[in-house]
Amino acid sequence: MKRVEKQNHIYAMSAKNEAVLRVESGERVLFETCDCFTDQIKLATDTFESLDWDRINPATGPIYIVGAEVGDILAIDIEKITIAARGVVATGDGLGVLGEFFPENHITFAEIDEEFVYFEDLKIPLNKMVGVIGTAPAGAEISCGTPADHGGNMDTKIITEGTRLYLPVHIAGGLLAMGDLHACMGDGEVGVSGLEVSGEVIVRVEVLKGSTIPTPAVENLEIFSTIASHADINIAITMATKAMADYIVAQTGRSLASATQLLSLAGNLRIGQVVDPNKTVRMEIAREFLATKGMR
């Protein structure tokens, strides 16, 4: 299995980035990742003022997938996530949903075991996930801290072990990169961070030709979700819902009205994150309502 070490990282996804590795469709790759602060925070007494804010949200890569052409889709199976035994959560002045209420910054470390995150006096169930994962956009570069139709900093907590993520190919090779692992994170990431950790991700990447699957999207054995990001969360909601409705129409032959009614009855609109330049939402539906082969 090929490996990409964490010193090979980028801070913006761009067609101009040089691939650090070439892989064939169907290959498995291990990505070693820094945390979202590029491992700059070592102590609870560290300050935000001491951080180099140009080194936030590094994504390891990118890698070039041989045979990936413009218009194709990358199917990325998240096979295994291994994380460090300690993570950091931060919030503070001007950060997150409640940043106006904090005159100072707060950095808290939490220990991690195989089942739980130990935050202060609480045990929170472990939910290892990938916060940043994306391909190169067709146009101008996009910061790894910003989600868009190429993926990026979607901070969607169901992008975890056992899921398959679908991302678009905008340039030859795709240029896939990922990072920003979390030991756990609530929908919304309202304080501006999850429990940020370094770690490793093993993925299998496959090139899909002629696929009509909407992107970005993620599925597991139970649900299929369309993902959308926009500066206006209401527009993101419309985008994710319309993408799902159109997919239901294409897969089942239902009318758009029928698909919309189905989503009202059985779909679930979820928030990914609300703290990035673009907000991220997803529309989920049980796979039993889709006539698709889905995951193997």
Buried (B, 14 or more C-beta within 10 A) or exposed (E): EEEBEBEBBBBBBBBEBEBBBEBEBEBBBBBBBBBBBBBBBEEEEBEBEEBEEEBBBBBBBBBBBEBBEEEBBBBBBBBEBBBBEBBBBBBBEEBBBEBEEBEEBBBEBBEBEEEBBBBEEEEBEBBBBBBBBBBBBEEEBBBBBBBBBBBBBBBBBBBBBEBBBBBBBBBBBBBBBBBBBBBBBEBBBBBBBBBBBBBBBBBBBBBBEEEEBBBBBBBBEEBBBBBBBBEEBEBBBBBBBBBBBBBBBBBBEBEEEBBBBBBEEEBEEBBBBBBBBBBBBBBBBEBEBBEBEEBE
